[in-house]
Amino acid sequence: MYNLLRFHQLYVALFIWILVIYSSNVYGQRVYATTQETDNSLLASVNNPSRAVDANYTNYSTLNISVGLIGLLFAQQNLQFTGALRPRPTAPIIIKFGSGNTLLGLVNQITIQRSNDGIDGTFGTAYTSTTLAALITTNGGANATEVSIPVPGSSEVSDGLRFRLSTTLGIAVSARLYYAFFIAPPIFVNTSIAICEGEIGFIEINNFQSNYTYRLYDSLTGGNLIASSTSQLISFNAANLTSGNYYVEAVETATNFSSSRTLIQITKYPKPGNPAIGININQD
């Protein structure tokens, strides 16, 4: 009986170890929020707030509002990135939230904003109701979803997200907040590349992770896709570009969540011509 129990414990431990390794491999470039702050009105609360910033991505904090006056009750939590690597202004930030029942109708009580300097800092565009629903990209089930909050502008700084629950119907509401993260942008072995016309060039990713696609564009945001690769090297044809600034982003293959883009300078030189060969004939 003891041996059977011991075998079961080892099996469970091995399964958890494999799951951790697999998750790390799939999402190796995610940077999760590590600091949180809360605020709430009377008859509202935030339970287990630290769960939204711990290393267990299956648990959650819970924001609650009791029955009360329309629009006067709220519970909010700010998730902040305080590590060495912060989201760039052009980095999408992804947040996972849910409900104990169903998300249908809950988006009318939720507001999500990019924030800077914590819960009392500054806030960007407010996403709520139909605009929030339009951002839903991955449904983790009937009661949980991941939403990618777009970039607010190339010069607007943000280091986190504020998740706010408020009452609009005078009824009790509750929401779950799992985590927030952004994807680390690509780092290159060489930040500038020289190539001759007609040749194939290569960009080497220094922080390469499997299960990511690396895409080369001609603009910091938007723009035209030049090349892409799921390996450490992105190859491109010099015939398809001119000398200038280009940008590479990392995209999770499974979710299509993307990082901000990293600048790389590409210089194209004309192909050298064939040398002229003269023949001297000495006549005696």
N, C-alpha and C positions, 0 to 999 in steps of 0.2 A: 504493500500500500504506500509506504514511504517513497519507494523508487518511482511509482507511478505519479505521485504528487510532485516529486522533484523533476521528473521528465516534463510534466505539464508546465511547471514554473520556468524551466529552461526554454521550452517552446514559446511561451508567451514573451519572455525576454528577447529571444531571437527575432520574433515577429516585430516587436517594437523597434529593435535595432535596425532591421531591414526597412521598416517604415520611415524611420528618421533619416537613414541614408538616402532612400528614394526621394523623400520630400526635399532634402537638401540638394539633390541632384537636379530635380525638376525646377526648383525655385531658387537656385543658387545666387541670383543677383538681386533678390528682394532685400530691401532695407526697411525694417519695421519701426514704427513709432515706439519710443521707450519711456516717454514721460506723459503724464496725464493730469488734468485739472478738471474739477467739476463745479457746477453751480446749479441751484434750484430754488424755486419759489416755495411758499407754504403749500402743504399738501402734495408735494412732489419730492422725489428722491432719486439718487443714483446708487445702486447696490453693487458691491464688489467691483469698484472702479478699476482696480489694478489688473483685473483679468483682461482688459482691453489692450494692455501693453506688456503682458508677460509672454513667455516662450511657448505657451500652450495655445495654439491657434484654433482649437475647437471650443474653448470656453468663451465667456463673454461677460461684460458688465450689463446691468439691467437698468434702464431709465423708466421711471414710473410716474404717472400723474393720476391723482384721484379725481372723482367727480367734482367739478367746480365751475366758476364763472368762465364764460367763453373768452379765450385769448389771454387770460390773466395768469394761468399756471404754466410752468415750464420746468424742464429738467434738461441740462446740457452737459456735454463732456468734450473737452479739447484734447486731442492726441497730438503730441509734438515729437519731432525728430531732433534729438539733442546730441547725437553722436558726431564723430568726425566727418561723416558724409551726410550732407544735407541735400534736400531736393532743390534742383535748379529752378529758376522761374519758369522754364519751359518743360518741366517734368510733370507728367500726369501723376496724381496721387490716387491710389485705390483704397476704398474703404469697404468693409463687409459689415452689414447690419441685418437684422431680422426681427422676427416676432414669435411669440409663443404659439400663435394661431396662424394667421395668414397675412401676407403683405398687402393684400388687396385693401385699398382705402387708407393704409397706414402712411403712404407717401404724402397725404394731405396734412399730416401732423408733423412731418419731418422737414427740417431745413439743414442743409449741409453747405458749409463755406470753407474755403481755404483761409488759413489764419497765419498771423505772424506775431511772435512774442507772446504766445499763450492765450488763455481765455479772456484776458483783459486787453489784448493787443488790437491789431487791425484785422479787418476781414474783407474778403473779396466778394465775387459774385455769389448771390444766394441761389442755391438750387433747391426747389421745392415743387410739389404737385406735379404738373405735366412736364416741366423741364427736368425734374429729377427722374421721373419715370422714363423719359427718353434716353437717359444716360445708362440705364441698366444694360449690362453687357453679358454677364454670366449669372445664371440662376442656380444657386446651390441647393435648391429645393423649394417647396411651396412657401417656406417660412424664413428663407435666408437668401441674400443676394450680394454680389460684389458690384460696386459702381466705380467707374473711373472718372474722377473729377478733372475736367480739362484744364489746360494751362490758362492762367488768367491774362497773360500778356508777357512779352519778352523782358519787361523791365520791372514787373511786379514781384516782389519777394514774398515767399510764404514758407513757413517751416512746419506746418501742420494742418489739421482740419478740425473744425468745430461741428459736432453733431448735436442738434437741438430738437427736442420733442416738446410740442406745445398742444394745447387743446383748442380745437376749433368748433367742436360740437357739444361741449359741456359734458363729455362722458369720460370715463376712466380709460387711459391708454397706456401701453407698455411697449418698449422696444429693446432689442438686444444689440450691443455693439461689440464686435469680435476683435477687429484690428484695423490698422491702416498701414500702408506701405507704399514705397516707390521703388522703381527698378534702377539699380546702379547703371550709369551710362558707360559706354565702351571706353576702354583705355587702349592706346595704340603702342606698339613697339617703336614705331617711327611716326612722328606727327606731321611730317611732310614727305612727299614722294615726287621724284622726278622720273619722267617716262618719255620715251620717244614716240612720235606719231606712228601708228600702226602696230604698236606693241601691246601686250597684255600686262596690266599692272596688278599689284597685290597689296592689300592692306592687312596687316597682321594684328589680331586682337590679343592684347596682353592679358585681359581678365576674362578670357573665353570660358563659357559654360555650355555644356550640352543642353539640349532641349530649348535653346534660344536660336532665333533667326536674327542675323545682323544685316541691316539694310542701309545702303548708301544712297543719299539724296543730294540734290543740288541746292537745298535751302534749309535754314534752321528749323522752320516749321512748314508743313505742306510741301510744295515743290514736286519734282519729278523723281521717281525711283530709277536709279542708275543701275544698281546691282544688288544682289542679296546672297547670303550664304549661311549654312548651318554648321560650317566648320570654322576653324581658327583663321583661315585666310579668305578674304573677299577678293575675288578676281574681277577685273573690269577691263573693257576695251578702250584704249585711248582714243579711238576713232569716234567714240560717243560723247566726248567731253572736250572742254577747253580748259586752259589754265585758270585756276581760281580756288575758292573755298568750297569745300564739300563737307557733308555731315553724315555721321553714322549713328544709328539707334539700335538698341537691343530690344527684341520683341519675344515675349514668351510664346512659344509655339502652341502650347495647349490652350492659352487664354486669350492671346492676341493683345495683352497689356504691353505697353511700350515704355521705354525710358526716354529721357531727354536725349538730344543728339550732341555728339562730340565733333568739334571742328577738326578737319584734316585738310591740309593744303596740297593740292596736286598741280604740278608744273609740267606742261607738255612742250617738248622741243620738236622742231621739224626733223624729219628723218634725214640723216646725212645723204648727200648725193653720191653717185659713183665717182671716184676720182678719175681725172683725165690722165691717161697714160701715153706718154710720148715715146716714140721709137727713133733712136738716133742710129743712122747707118753710116758707118765710116767707109768712104771709098778711097782707095789708094790709087 
